[in-house]
C-alpha cells in the first residue's frame, strides 16, 4: 500500500533489534533488517534482510547502500552495539577502540550514508544508553562503553541540528536494562517491553523535541 512506512534497523537479528523489527512489522511497516548474520526469526519477521553488513567498515556501508538503492526510508534505527568492560589498572584500549567503532562511529557512518534516502518527516533513532550520561555516572568503570555512548549522544545531537531544516528528527534513546545476551539476560525488563517503550518515544519524536535523550519509559535523561 502507498502509505506503508519503511523502517531500517541495524543489529536486527536478535535482542532489542529483533523485537523492534517484530513491533514495526506488526504495525504494518515494511521492515528491512540489517545485520552481519541473519537469524531464522529475522527472516520470518522482516520484509527484507540485508546481511553481511559490518557497519564499522566502508565496504560494509557500501553493501548497505547497494542493498537500499532507490529505497525511501521513513525511520532509521541505529541499534547495533557492543558492551565490554574495562577496569582501571588493566584497561584494554583495543576494547575501547572497537566499542567506539561500533557504538559511535558506525551509527554516524550509517546516518550519513542514508540521509539522502530519508524522506522529509522521517526520523533517526539512535539506541544509546544512560551509561553515556556523564551526569548520571556514579559508579565508574565501563570506560569504553560509557565513552562510546557519550560520543553517540554528541553525534546524534549534531545530526538533529543539521537535519532539522530537512524535516528529519533525531532522538537518542536508552532502551532500559533489558534481558538480552549483551547483559547475560540479567536485565530488569524484557526485549518486548523495551521495544514497546522505544516505539512510543519514536512515535512522539518530532522537530520540536529533536535532539533529545530519552529513557524508553518516557523520562528525559541528562547529558
ROVEXDO-779900 format. One record per atom (N, C-alpha, C): residue number from 0; residue in three letters; atom name; x, y, z. Coordinates in nm, 2 decimals, m for minus. Layout:
// residues N
NUM ALA CA X Y Z
...
//
This chain:
// residues 223
0 UNK N 0.08 m0.12 0.00
0 UNK CA 0.00 0.00 0.00
0 UNK C 0.09 0.12 0.00
1 UNK N 0.03 0.23 m0.05
1 UNK CA 0.11 0.35 m0.08
1 UNK C 0.17 0.41 0.04
2 UNK N 0.10 0.41 0.16
2 UNK CA 0.14 0.48 0.28
2 UNK C 0.21 0.38 0.37
3 UNK N 0.25 0.27 0.33
3 UNK CA 0.33 0.17 0.41
3 UNK C 0.47 0.23 0.44
4 UNK N 0.50 0.25 0.57
4 UNK CA 0.63 0.31 0.60
4 UNK C 0.74 0.20 0.60
5 UNK N 0.86 0.25 0.56
5 UNK CA 0.98 0.17 0.56
5 UNK C 1.06 0.20 0.68
6 UNK N 1.10 0.09 0.75
6 UNK CA 1.18 0.10 0.87
6 UNK C 1.31 0.02 0.85
7 UNK N 1.42 0.08 0.87
7 UNK CA 1.55 0.02 0.85
7 UNK C 1.61 0.00 0.99
8 UNK N 1.65 m0.12 1.03
8 UNK CA 1.70 m0.14 1.17
8 UNK C 1.83 m0.22 1.16
9 UNK N 1.94 m0.16 1.21
9 UNK CA 2.07 m0.23 1.22
9 UNK C 2.07 m0.32 1.34
10 UNK N 2.15 m0.42 1.34
10 UNK CA 2.16 m0.52 1.45
10 UNK C 2.03 m0.58 1.48
11 UNK N 1.96 m0.62 1.37
11 UNK CA 1.82 m0.66 1.38
11 UNK C 1.80 m0.81 1.40
12 UNK N 1.91 m0.88 1.41
12 UNK CA 1.90 m1.03 1.41
12 UNK C 1.86 m1.09 1.54
13 UNK N 1.88 m1.01 1.65
13 UNK CA 1.85 m1.06 1.79
13 UNK C 1.82 m0.95 1.88
14 UNK N 1.78 m0.98 2.01
14 UNK CA 1.76 m0.89 2.11
14 UNK C 1.67 m0.78 2.08
15 UNK N 1.71 m0.65 2.12
15 UNK CA 1.62 m0.54 2.10
15 UNK C 1.59 m0.51 1.96
16 UNK N 1.69 m0.53 1.87
16 UNK CA 1.67 m0.51 1.73
16 UNK C 1.56 m0.60 1.67
17 UNK N 1.57 m0.72 1.71
17 UNK CA 1.47 m0.82 1.66
17 UNK C 1.33 m0.78 1.71
18 UNK N 1.32 m0.74 1.84
18 UNK CA 1.19 m0.71 1.89
18 UNK C 1.13 m0.58 1.83
19 UNK N 1.22 m0.48 1.79
19 UNK CA 1.18 m0.37 1.72
19 UNK C 1.13 m0.40 1.58
20 UNK N 1.20 m0.50 1.52
20 UNK CA 1.15 m0.55 1.39
20 UNK C 1.02 m0.61 1.40
21 UNK N 1.00 m0.69 1.50
21 UNK CA 0.87 m0.76 1.52
21 UNK C 0.76 m0.65 1.55
22 UNK N 0.79 m0.55 1.63
22 UNK CA 0.69 m0.45 1.66
22 UNK C 0.65 m0.37 1.53
23 UNK N 0.74 m0.33 1.45
23 UNK CA 0.71 m0.25 1.34
23 UNK C 0.64 m0.33 1.23
24 UNK N 0.68 m0.46 1.22
24 UNK CA 0.61 m0.55 1.12
24 UNK C 0.47 m0.56 1.16
25 UNK N 0.44 m0.58 1.29
25 UNK CA 0.30 m0.59 1.34
25 UNK C 0.22 m0.47 1.32
26 UNK N 0.29 m0.35 1.30
26 UNK CA 0.22 m0.22 1.27
26 UNK C 0.20 m0.21 1.12
27 UNK N 0.24 m0.30 1.05
27 UNK CA 0.22 m0.30 0.90
27 UNK C 0.33 m0.23 0.82
28 UNK N 0.44 m0.20 0.89
28 UNK CA 0.55 m0.14 0.82
28 UNK C 0.63 m0.24 0.74
29 UNK N 0.70 m0.19 0.64
29 UNK CA 0.80 m0.27 0.57
29 UNK C 0.93 m0.26 0.64
30 UNK N 0.97 m0.37 0.70
30 UNK CA 1.09 m0.37 0.79
30 UNK C 1.21 m0.43 0.71
31 UNK N 1.32 m0.35 0.71
31 UNK CA 1.44 m0.40 0.64
31 UNK C 1.54 m0.42 0.76
32 UNK N 1.57 m0.55 0.78
32 UNK CA 1.66 m0.58 0.89
32 UNK C 1.81 m0.59 0.84
33 UNK N 1.90 m0.52 0.90
33 UNK CA 2.04 m0.52 0.86
33 UNK C 2.12 m0.58 0.97
34 UNK N 2.21 m0.67 0.93
34 UNK CA 2.30 m0.74 1.03
34 UNK C 2.42 m0.81 0.96
35 UNK N 2.51 m0.85 1.04
35 UNK CA 2.62 m0.93 0.98
35 UNK C 2.58 m1.07 0.95
36 UNK N 2.50 m1.13 1.03
36 UNK CA 2.45 m1.27 1.01
36 UNK C 2.30 m1.28 1.05
37 UNK N 2.22 m1.31 0.96
37 UNK CA 2.07 m1.31 0.99
37 UNK C 2.04 m1.43 1.07
38 UNK N 1.93 m1.42 1.15
38 UNK CA 1.87 m1.53 1.22
38 UNK C 1.74 m1.58 1.15
39 UNK N 1.71 m1.70 1.17
39 UNK CA 1.58 m1.75 1.11
39 UNK C 1.46 m1.67 1.14
40 UNK N 1.46 m1.62 1.27
40 UNK CA 1.35 m1.54 1.32
40 UNK C 1.34 m1.41 1.24
41 UNK N 1.45 m1.35 1.22
41 UNK CA 1.45 m1.22 1.14
41 UNK C 1.40 m1.24 1.00
42 UNK N 1.44 m1.35 0.94
42 UNK CA 1.39 m1.38 0.80
42 UNK C 1.24 m1.39 0.80
43 UNK N 1.18 m1.45 0.91
43 UNK CA 1.04 m1.47 0.93
43 UNK C 0.97 m1.33 0.94
44 UNK N 1.03 m1.24 1.02
44 UNK CA 0.96 m1.12 1.05
44 UNK C 0.98 m1.01 0.95
45 UNK N 1.10 m0.99 0.90
45 UNK CA 1.13 m0.87 0.81
45 UNK C 1.08 m0.89 0.67
46 UNK N 1.05 m0.78 0.61
46 UNK CA 1.01 m0.78 0.47
46 UNK C 1.13 m0.81 0.38
47 UNK N 1.25 m0.77 0.43
47 UNK CA 1.37 m0.79 0.36
47 UNK C 1.49 m0.79 0.46
48 UNK N 1.59 m0.87 0.43
48 UNK CA 1.71 m0.87 0.52
48 UNK C 1.83 m0.84 0.43
49 UNK N 1.91 m0.75 0.48
49 UNK CA 2.04 m0.72 0.42
49 UNK C 2.15 m0.77 0.52
50 UNK N 2.21 m0.88 0.49
50 UNK CA 2.31 m0.94 0.58
50 UNK C 2.45 m0.92 0.52
51 UNK N 2.55 m0.96 0.60
51 UNK CA 2.69 m0.94 0.56
51 UNK C 2.73 m0.80 0.57
52 UNK N 2.66 m0.72 0.66
52 UNK CA 2.69 m0.58 0.67
52 UNK C 2.77 m0.56 0.80
53 UNK N 2.90 m0.52 0.79
53 UNK CA 2.98 m0.47 0.90
53 UNK C 2.97 m0.32 0.90
54 UNK N 2.89 m0.26 0.99
54 UNK CA 2.87 m0.12 0.98
54 UNK C 2.99 m0.04 1.03
55 UNK N 3.10 m0.10 1.07
55 UNK CA 3.22 m0.03 1.10
55 UNK C 3.32 m0.01 0.98
56 UNK N 3.29 m0.06 0.87
56 UNK CA 3.38 m0.05 0.75
56 UNK C 3.31 0.01 0.63
57 UNK N 3.40 0.07 0.55
57 UNK CA 3.35 0.14 0.43
57 UNK C 3.28 0.03 0.34
58 UNK N 3.34 m0.09 0.33
58 UNK CA 3.28 m0.19 0.25
58 UNK C 3.14 m0.24 0.30
59 UNK N 3.13 m0.24 0.43
59 UNK CA 3.00 m0.28 0.49
59 UNK C 2.90 m0.17 0.46
60 UNK N 2.93 m0.04 0.47
60 UNK CA 2.84 0.06 0.43
60 UNK C 2.81 0.06 0.29
61 UNK N 2.90 0.02 0.20
61 UNK CA 2.88 0.00 0.06
61 UNK C 2.77 m0.11 0.03
62 UNK N 2.79 m0.22 0.11
62 UNK CA 2.69 m0.33 0.09
62 UNK C 2.55 m0.28 0.13
63 UNK N 2.55 m0.20 0.24
63 UNK CA 2.42 m0.15 0.29
63 UNK C 2.35 m0.06 0.19
64 UNK N 2.43 0.04 0.14
64 UNK CA 2.37 0.14 0.04
64 UNK C 2.33 0.07 m0.09
65 UNK N 2.41 m0.03 m0.13
65 UNK CA 2.37 m0.10 m0.25
65 UNK C 2.24 m0.18 m0.23
66 UNK N 2.23 m0.23 m0.11
66 UNK CA 2.10 m0.31 m0.08
66 UNK C 1.98 m0.22 m0.07
67 UNK N 2.00 m0.09 m0.04
67 UNK CA 1.89 0.00 m0.02
67 UNK C 1.88 0.10 m0.14
68 UNK N 1.95 0.08 m0.25
68 UNK CA 1.95 0.17 m0.36
68 UNK C 1.80 0.19 m0.41
69 UNK N 1.77 0.32 m0.42
69 UNK CA 1.63 0.36 m0.47
69 UNK C 1.52 0.35 m0.36
70 UNK N 1.56 0.31 m0.24
70 UNK CA 1.46 0.29 m0.13
70 UNK C 1.44 0.41 m0.05
71 UNK N 1.32 0.46 m0.04
71 UNK CA 1.29 0.58 0.05
71 UNK C 1.27 0.52 0.19
72 UNK N 1.33 0.59 0.29
72 UNK CA 1.33 0.54 0.43
72 UNK C 1.25 0.64 0.52
73 UNK N 1.16 0.59 0.60
73 UNK CA 1.08 0.67 0.69
73 UNK C 1.15 0.67 0.83
74 UNK N 1.20 0.56 0.87
74 UNK CA 1.26 0.55 1.00
74 UNK C 1.39 0.47 0.99
75 UNK N 1.50 0.52 1.04
75 UNK CA 1.63 0.45 1.06
75 UNK C 1.65 0.43 1.20
76 UNK N 1.67 0.31 1.25
76 UNK CA 1.71 0.28 1.39
76 UNK C 1.85 0.22 1.39
77 UNK N 1.94 0.30 1.45
77 UNK CA 2.08 0.26 1.47
77 UNK C 2.08 0.18 1.60
78 UNK N 2.08 0.05 1.59
78 UNK CA 2.06 m0.03 1.71
78 UNK C 2.19 m0.12 1.74
79 UNK N 2.27 m0.15 1.63
79 UNK CA 2.38 m0.24 1.65
79 UNK C 2.48 m0.18 1.76
80 UNK N 2.52 m0.27 1.85
80 UNK CA 2.60 m0.22 1.96
80 UNK C 2.69 m0.33 2.03
81 UNK N 2.78 m0.29 2.11
81 UNK CA 2.87 m0.38 2.18
81 UNK C 2.90 m0.33 2.32
82 UNK N 2.89 m0.41 2.42
82 UNK CA 2.92 m0.38 2.56
82 UNK C 3.04 m0.47 2.60
83 UNK N 3.15 m0.40 2.65
83 UNK CA 3.26 m0.47 2.71
83 UNK C 3.29 m0.40 2.84
84 UNK N 3.38 m0.46 2.91
84 UNK CA 3.42 m0.40 3.04
84 UNK C 3.57 m0.37 3.05
85 UNK N 3.60 m0.26 3.11
85 UNK CA 3.74 m0.23 3.14
85 UNK C 3.75 m0.18 3.28
86 UNK N 3.86 m0.22 3.35
86 UNK CA 3.88 m0.17 3.49
86 UNK C 4.01 m0.10 3.50
87 UNK N 4.01 0.01 3.57
87 UNK CA 4.13 0.09 3.59
87 UNK C 4.24 0.01 3.64
88 UNK N 4.36 0.02 3.58
88 UNK CA 4.47 m0.06 3.62
88 UNK C 4.50 m0.18 3.52
89 UNK N 4.39 m0.21 3.44
89 UNK CA 4.41 m0.32 3.34
89 UNK C 4.33 m0.28 3.22
90 UNK N 4.33 m0.16 3.18
90 UNK CA 4.24 m0.11 3.07
90 UNK C 4.30 m0.17 2.93
91 UNK N 4.20 m0.23 2.86
91 UNK CA 4.23 m0.28 2.72
91 UNK C 4.19 m0.17 2.62
92 UNK N 4.28 m0.10 2.57
92 UNK CA 4.25 0.01 2.48
92 UNK C 4.19 m0.03 2.35
93 UNK N 4.23 m0.16 2.31
93 UNK CA 4.17 m0.21 2.19
93 UNK C 4.02 m0.23 2.21
94 UNK N 3.98 m0.27 2.33
94 UNK CA 3.84 m0.29 2.37
94 UNK C 3.77 m0.16 2.36
95 UNK N 3.83 m0.05 2.41
95 UNK CA 3.77 0.08 2.40
95 UNK C 3.75 0.12 2.25
96 UNK N 3.86 0.10 2.17
96 UNK CA 3.85 0.14 2.03
96 UNK C 3.74 0.07 1.95
97 UNK N 3.72 m0.06 1.97
97 UNK CA 3.62 m0.13 1.90
97 UNK C 3.48 m0.09 1.94
98 UNK N 3.46 m0.06 2.07
98 UNK CA 3.34 m0.01 2.12
98 UNK C 3.31 0.13 2.06
99 UNK N 3.41 0.21 2.04
99 UNK CA 3.39 0.34 1.97
99 UNK C 3.35 0.32 1.83
100 UNK N 3.41 0.23 1.76
100 UNK CA 3.38 0.20 1.62
100 UNK C 3.24 0.15 1.60
101 UNK N 3.20 0.06 1.69
101 UNK CA 3.06 0.00 1.67
101 UNK C 2.95 0.09 1.73
102 UNK N 2.97 0.15 1.85
102 UNK CA 2.87 0.22 1.92
102 UNK C 2.85 0.36 1.88
103 UNK N 2.96 0.43 1.83
103 UNK CA 2.96 0.57 1.80
103 UNK C 2.98 0.60 1.65
104 UNK N 3.10 0.55 1.60
104 UNK CA 3.13 0.59 1.46
104 UNK C 3.03 0.52 1.36
105 UNK N 3.00 0.39 1.39
105 UNK CA 2.91 0.32 1.29
105 UNK C 2.77 0.39 1.27
106 UNK N 2.70 0.43 1.38
106 UNK CA 2.58 0.49 1.36
106 UNK C 2.59 0.62 1.28
107 UNK N 2.70 0.70 1.30
107 UNK CA 2.72 0.82 1.22
107 UNK C 2.75 0.78 1.07
108 UNK N 2.83 0.68 1.05
108 UNK CA 2.85 0.63 0.91
108 UNK C 2.72 0.60 0.84
109 UNK N 2.64 0.52 0.91
109 UNK CA 2.51 0.47 0.86
109 UNK C 2.42 0.59 0.83
110 UNK N 2.41 0.68 0.92
110 UNK CA 2.32 0.80 0.91
110 UNK C 2.37 0.89 0.79
111 UNK N 2.50 0.91 0.78
111 UNK CA 2.55 1.00 0.67
111 UNK C 2.52 0.93 0.54
112 UNK N 2.54 0.80 0.53
112 UNK CA 2.52 0.73 0.41
112 UNK C 2.37 0.73 0.36
113 UNK N 2.28 0.72 0.46
113 UNK CA 2.14 0.70 0.43
113 UNK C 2.05 0.83 0.43
114 UNK N 2.11 0.94 0.49
114 UNK CA 2.03 1.06 0.49
114 UNK C 1.96 1.10 0.36
115 UNK N 2.04 1.09 0.25
115 UNK CA 1.97 1.13 0.12
115 UNK C 1.85 1.05 0.09
116 UNK N 1.83 0.93 0.15
116 UNK CA 1.71 0.85 0.12
116 UNK C 1.60 0.86 0.23
117 UNK N 1.63 0.94 0.33
117 UNK CA 1.53 0.96 0.44
117 UNK C 1.43 1.07 0.39
118 UNK N 1.31 1.05 0.39
118 UNK CA 1.21 1.14 0.34
118 UNK C 1.19 1.26 0.45
119 UNK N 1.15 1.38 0.40
119 UNK CA 1.11 1.48 0.50
119 UNK C 1.00 1.43 0.58
120 UNK N 1.01 1.45 0.71
120 UNK CA 0.92 1.39 0.81
120 UNK C 0.97 1.26 0.86
121 UNK N 1.08 1.21 0.81
121 UNK CA 1.14 1.09 0.85
121 UNK C 1.22 1.11 0.98
122 UNK N 1.26 1.00 1.04
122 UNK CA 1.32 1.00 1.17
122 UNK C 1.44 0.91 1.18
123 UNK N 1.54 0.95 1.27
123 UNK CA 1.65 0.86 1.30
123 UNK C 1.65 0.84 1.45
124 UNK N 1.65 0.71 1.50
124 UNK CA 1.66 0.68 1.64
124 UNK C 1.79 0.61 1.67
125 UNK N 1.87 0.67 1.75
125 UNK CA 2.00 0.61 1.79
125 UNK C 1.98 0.54 1.92
126 UNK N 2.00 0.41 1.93
126 UNK CA 1.98 0.34 2.05
126 UNK C 2.11 0.35 2.13
127 UNK N 2.11 0.43 2.23
127 UNK CA 2.22 0.47 2.31
127 UNK C 2.21 0.40 2.45
128 UNK N 2.26 0.47 2.55
128 UNK CA 2.25 0.41 2.69
128 UNK C 2.26 0.53 2.79
129 UNK N 2.19 0.51 2.90
129 UNK CA 2.20 0.62 3.00
129 UNK C 2.35 0.61 3.06
130 UNK N 2.42 0.50 3.03
130 UNK CA 2.56 0.50 3.07
130 UNK C 2.65 0.60 2.99
131 UNK N 2.59 0.65 2.89
131 UNK CA 2.65 0.76 2.81
131 UNK C 2.63 0.90 2.87
132 UNK N 2.55 0.90 2.98
132 UNK CA 2.53 1.03 3.05
132 UNK C 2.64 1.05 3.15
133 UNK N 2.71 1.16 3.13
133 UNK CA 2.82 1.20 3.23
133 UNK C 2.77 1.23 3.36
134 UNK N 2.65 1.31 3.36
134 UNK CA 2.59 1.35 3.49
134 UNK C 2.54 1.23 3.57
135 UNK N 2.51 1.12 3.50
135 UNK CA 2.44 1.01 3.57
135 UNK C 2.55 0.90 3.62
136 UNK N 2.67 0.93 3.59
136 UNK CA 2.78 0.83 3.62
136 UNK C 2.82 0.84 3.77
137 UNK N 2.77 0.74 3.85
137 UNK CA 2.80 0.74 3.99
137 UNK C 2.87 0.61 4.03
138 UNK N 2.91 0.53 3.93
138 UNK CA 2.97 0.40 3.97
138 UNK C 3.10 0.38 3.89
139 UNK N 3.14 0.46 3.80
139 UNK CA 3.27 0.45 3.73
139 UNK C 3.27 0.33 3.64
140 UNK N 3.40 0.29 3.60
140 UNK CA 3.42 0.17 3.52
140 UNK C 3.35 0.18 3.38
141 UNK N 3.35 0.07 3.30
141 UNK CA 3.29 0.06 3.17
141 UNK C 3.34 0.18 3.08
142 UNK N 3.47 0.20 3.08
142 UNK CA 3.53 0.32 3.01
142 UNK C 3.49 0.32 2.87
143 UNK N 3.50 0.21 2.80
143 UNK CA 3.48 0.21 2.65
143 UNK C 3.33 0.23 2.62
144 UNK N 3.24 0.16 2.70
144 UNK CA 3.10 0.17 2.67
144 UNK C 3.05 0.31 2.70
145 UNK N 3.09 0.36 2.82
145 UNK CA 3.04 0.49 2.86
145 UNK C 3.09 0.60 2.75
146 UNK N 3.21 0.59 2.72
146 UNK CA 3.27 0.69 2.63
146 UNK C 3.20 0.68 2.49
147 UNK N 3.18 0.56 2.44
147 UNK CA 3.13 0.54 2.31
147 UNK C 2.98 0.59 2.30
148 UNK N 2.91 0.57 2.41
148 UNK CA 2.77 0.61 2.41
148 UNK C 2.76 0.76 2.43
149 UNK N 2.85 0.82 2.51
149 UNK CA 2.85 0.97 2.52
149 UNK C 2.89 1.03 2.38
150 UNK N 2.98 0.97 2.31
150 UNK CA 3.01 1.01 2.17
150 UNK C 2.89 1.00 2.08
151 UNK N 2.82 0.89 2.09
151 UNK CA 2.70 0.87 2.01
151 UNK C 2.60 0.98 2.04
152 UNK N 2.58 1.01 2.17
152 UNK CA 2.49 1.12 2.21
152 UNK C 2.53 1.25 2.14
153 UNK N 2.66 1.28 2.14
153 UNK CA 2.71 1.41 2.08
153 UNK C 2.68 1.40 1.93
154 UNK N 2.71 1.29 1.87
154 UNK CA 2.69 1.28 1.72
154 UNK C 2.54 1.30 1.69
155 UNK N 2.46 1.23 1.77
155 UNK CA 2.31 1.24 1.75
155 UNK C 2.26 1.38 1.76
156 UNK N 2.31 1.46 1.86
156 UNK CA 2.26 1.59 1.88
156 UNK C 2.30 1.68 1.76
157 UNK N 2.43 1.66 1.71
157 UNK CA 2.47 1.74 1.59
157 UNK C 2.38 1.70 1.47
158 UNK N 2.36 1.57 1.45
158 UNK CA 2.27 1.53 1.34
158 UNK C 2.13 1.59 1.35
159 UNK N 2.08 1.60 1.47
159 UNK CA 1.95 1.66 1.49
159 UNK C 1.95 1.81 1.45
160 UNK N 2.05 1.88 1.48
160 UNK CA 2.06 2.02 1.44
160 UNK C 2.08 2.03 1.29
161 UNK N 2.17 1.95 1.23
161 UNK CA 2.20 1.96 1.09
161 UNK C 2.08 1.91 1.00
162 UNK N 2.00 1.82 1.05
162 UNK CA 1.89 1.77 0.97
162 UNK C 1.75 1.83 0.99
163 UNK N 1.75 1.92 1.09
163 UNK CA 1.62 1.99 1.12
163 UNK C 1.56 2.06 1.00
164 UNK N 1.65 2.13 0.93
164 UNK CA 1.60 2.20 0.81
164 UNK C 1.55 2.11 0.70
165 UNK N 1.59 1.98 0.70
165 UNK CA 1.55 1.88 0.60
165 UNK C 1.42 1.81 0.65
166 UNK N 1.37 1.85 0.77
166 UNK CA 1.25 1.79 0.82
166 UNK C 1.27 1.65 0.88
167 UNK N 1.39 1.62 0.92
167 UNK CA 1.43 1.49 0.98
167 UNK C 1.46 1.51 1.12
168 UNK N 1.39 1.43 1.21
168 UNK CA 1.41 1.44 1.35
168 UNK C 1.49 1.33 1.40
169 UNK N 1.57 1.35 1.51
169 UNK CA 1.67 1.26 1.56
169 UNK C 1.65 1.24 1.71
170 UNK N 1.65 1.12 1.76
170 UNK CA 1.65 1.10 1.91
170 UNK C 1.76 1.01 1.95
171 UNK N 1.80 1.03 2.07
171 UNK CA 1.89 0.93 2.14
171 UNK C 1.81 0.86 2.25
172 UNK N 1.80 0.73 2.24
172 UNK CA 1.71 0.65 2.32
172 UNK C 1.78 0.54 2.40
173 UNK N 1.75 0.55 2.53
173 UNK CA 1.80 0.44 2.62
173 UNK C 1.70 0.33 2.63
174 UNK N 1.73 0.21 2.60
174 UNK CA 1.63 0.10 2.60
174 UNK C 1.58 0.05 2.73
175 UNK N 1.66 0.09 2.84
175 UNK CA 1.64 0.03 2.97
175 UNK C 1.74 m0.08 2.99
176 UNK N 1.73 m0.14 3.11
176 UNK CA 1.82 m0.26 3.14
176 UNK C 1.75 m0.38 3.09
177 UNK N 1.78 m0.43 2.97
177 UNK CA 1.70 m0.53 2.90
177 UNK C 1.76 m0.66 2.91
178 UNK N 1.68 m0.76 2.92
178 UNK CA 1.72 m0.90 2.93
178 UNK C 1.76 m0.96 2.80
179 UNK N 1.89 m0.92 2.76
179 UNK CA 1.94 m0.97 2.63
179 UNK C 2.08 m1.04 2.66
180 UNK N 2.13 m1.10 2.55
180 UNK CA 2.26 m1.17 2.56
180 UNK C 2.37 m1.07 2.60
181 UNK N 2.35 m0.94 2.56
181 UNK CA 2.46 m0.84 2.59
181 UNK C 2.49 m0.83 2.74
182 UNK N 2.38 m0.86 2.83
182 UNK CA 2.40 m0.85 2.97
182 UNK C 2.37 m0.99 3.04
183 UNK N 2.40 m1.09 2.96
183 UNK CA 2.38 m1.23 3.00
183 UNK C 2.24 m1.25 3.06
184 UNK N 2.14 m1.18 2.99
184 UNK CA 2.00 m1.20 3.02
184 UNK C 1.97 m1.16 3.17
185 UNK N 2.05 m1.07 3.22
185 UNK CA 2.02 m1.03 3.36
185 UNK C 1.95 m0.90 3.38
186 UNK N 1.88 m0.85 3.28
186 UNK CA 1.82 m0.72 3.29
186 UNK C 1.69 m0.72 3.37
187 UNK N 1.63 m0.60 3.37
187 UNK CA 1.51 m0.58 3.45
187 UNK C 1.38 m0.59 3.37
188 UNK N 1.39 m0.56 3.24
188 UNK CA 1.27 m0.57 3.15
188 UNK C 1.30 m0.66 3.03
189 UNK N 1.19 m0.70 2.97
189 UNK CA 1.20 m0.79 2.86
189 UNK C 1.23 m0.71 2.73
190 UNK N 1.29 m0.77 2.63
190 UNK CA 1.30 m0.70 2.50
190 UNK C 1.17 m0.65 2.44
191 UNK N 1.06 m0.72 2.47
191 UNK CA 0.93 m0.68 2.42
191 UNK C 0.89 m0.55 2.49
192 UNK N 0.91 m0.54 2.62
192 UNK CA 0.87 m0.42 2.69
192 UNK C 0.96 m0.30 2.65
193 UNK N 1.09 m0.33 2.63
193 UNK CA 1.18 m0.22 2.58
193 UNK C 1.13 m0.17 2.44
194 UNK N 1.11 m0.26 2.35
194 UNK CA 1.07 m0.23 2.21
194 UNK C 0.94 m0.14 2.21
195 UNK N 0.85 m0.18 2.30
195 UNK CA 0.72 m0.10 2.31
195 UNK C 0.75 0.04 2.35
196 UNK N 0.83 0.05 2.46
196 UNK CA 0.86 0.19 2.51
196 UNK C 0.94 0.27 2.41
197 UNK N 1.04 0.20 2.34
197 UNK CA 1.12 0.28 2.24
197 UNK C 1.03 0.32 2.12
198 UNK N 0.94 0.24 2.08
198 UNK CA 0.85 0.28 1.97
198 UNK C 0.76 0.39 2.01
199 UNK N 0.72 0.40 2.14
199 UNK CA 0.64 0.51 2.19
199 UNK C 0.72 0.64 2.18
200 UNK N 0.85 0.63 2.22
200 UNK CA 0.93 0.75 2.22
200 UNK C 0.95 0.80 2.07
201 UNK N 0.97 0.70 1.98
201 UNK CA 0.99 0.73 1.84
201 UNK C 0.87 0.80 1.78
202 UNK N 0.75 0.74 1.82
202 UNK CA 0.62 0.80 1.77
202 UNK C 0.61 0.94 1.82
203 UNK N 0.66 0.98 1.94
203 UNK CA 0.64 1.11 1.99
203 UNK C 0.75 1.21 1.94
204 UNK N 0.85 1.15 1.87
204 UNK CA 0.96 1.23 1.82
204 UNK C 0.92 1.33 1.71
205 UNK N 0.95 1.45 1.72
205 UNK CA 0.92 1.55 1.61
205 UNK C 1.03 1.66 1.61
206 UNK N 1.01 1.76 1.52
206 UNK CA 1.11 1.86 1.51
206 UNK C 1.11 1.96 1.63
207 UNK N 1.01 1.95 1.71
207 UNK CA 1.02 2.03 1.84
207 UNK C 1.11 1.97 1.94
208 UNK N 1.11 1.84 1.95
208 UNK CA 1.19 1.78 2.06
208 UNK C 1.31 1.70 2.00
209 UNK N 1.34 1.73 1.87
209 UNK CA 1.46 1.66 1.81
209 UNK C 1.59 1.69 1.88
210 UNK N 1.67 1.59 1.89
210 UNK CA 1.80 1.60 1.96
210 UNK C 1.80 1.56 2.10
211 UNK N 1.68 1.52 2.16
211 UNK CA 1.66 1.49 2.30
211 UNK C 1.72 1.35 2.33
212 UNK N 1.74 1.32 2.46
212 UNK CA 1.79 1.20 2.51
212 UNK C 1.69 1.14 2.61
213 UNK N 1.63 1.03 2.57
213 UNK CA 1.51 0.98 2.64
213 UNK C 1.54 0.83 2.69
214 UNK N 1.48 0.80 2.80
214 UNK CA 1.47 0.66 2.85
214 UNK C 1.34 0.61 2.78
215 UNK N 1.34 0.48 2.75
215 UNK CA 1.23 0.42 2.69
215 UNK C 1.10 0.43 2.77
216 UNK N 1.11 0.46 2.90
216 UNK CA 0.99 0.47 2.99
216 UNK C 0.94 0.62 2.98
217 UNK N 1.00 0.70 2.90
217 UNK CA 0.95 0.84 2.89
217 UNK C 1.02 0.95 2.96
218 UNK N 1.12 0.90 3.05
218 UNK CA 1.20 1.00 3.13
218 UNK C 1.30 1.07 3.04
219 UNK N 1.31 1.20 3.05
219 UNK CA 1.42 1.27 2.97
219 UNK C 1.55 1.26 3.06
220 UNK N 1.65 1.22 2.99
220 UNK CA 1.78 1.19 3.06
220 UNK C 1.87 1.31 3.05
221 UNK N 1.96 1.33 3.15
221 UNK CA 2.06 1.43 3.15
221 UNK C 2.18 1.39 3.07
222 UNK N 2.25 1.49 3.01
222 UNK CA 2.37 1.46 2.94
222 UNK C 2.49 1.43 3.03
//
